[in-house]
Amino acid sequence: MNPLILIRGGGDLASGVALRLHRVGFPVVILELDKPLAVRRTVCFSEAVYEGAQTVEGVTARPGLGRPTPGHVGGGRNSRAD
């Protein structure tokens, strides 16, 4: 069983790391601010905070465990990347 990976921030570099770890089988959780500071938002999982979901290279992230935000979709312990 792979350990849960916790990444602070969902900017472009962190999203690349999260994507790679997810693809090799690690469960990944990304912590993000209510108003992310990411600049390259189209390639960042942090965009899920605004849009409710964000897909990067075929992997979709959705807000999950935190308090609901205006774009919050899903939630609870079963939310995860597809």
N, C-alpha and C positions, 0 to 999 in steps of 0.2 A: 504494500500500500504506500503510495506517494504522500508525503506531507503536504498540508495546505500551504500554498505560497501567498503571502500577503505583500502587496506592492502599494507603497504610498505615492499616490499621484497617477493620473492616467494620461499624461502627455505623450508626445510622439515616441520618445525613446522608451518610456515605461510600457507603452502599448506594444511596441515591438518585442520587448522582453516577455510580456504577458502572453502574447500570441505564440511565441516559440515554446514557452513552458507548457501552455495549454496543448499545443500540438504533440508534445512528447509525453503527455499523459498526466501532468500535474494539475490538481485543482487550484485555480487562481482566483483571488479576491483582490480588487483594486479599491483602495480608499481614495476618495476625492472630495474636494471642497464643494460647498453648495454652489459656488460660482467659480468653476475651474479657470485656471490661468493659462491654459494651453493656447498656443498661437496657431499651430497647424491642425485646426480642429477637424478637418475632414479625414485625417488619418489617426485620430486619437479616440480611445475608448471613453475619455472624459466627456465627449459630446453626448453620451447617453444621459447625462444629467439634464441637458437641455431638451433633447429630442425624445427621451423615453427609451431609446435603443440606439445602438450604433454598431454597424457592421464594418469590420476591417478584414480584408482578405478572406471573406467567407465565414468569419467568426463573429457572432453577435453578442454584445454585452448589454445588459439591462440593469438599471438600479435595483437593488435588492434589500439589503438588511437595514439600511439607515432610515432616518425619518423621511417620510414622503416629501418629495419636491413637486413643483408644478408639472414636471414631465414624468413623474413616477409611474412605472408600469410594473405590474407583478408585485413581487416582494416575498418576504418570508424566507424560511430556511431552504426552500427548494429552488430559489432563483439561482441561475448559473449561466455561464456561457454555453451556447449550443455548439 
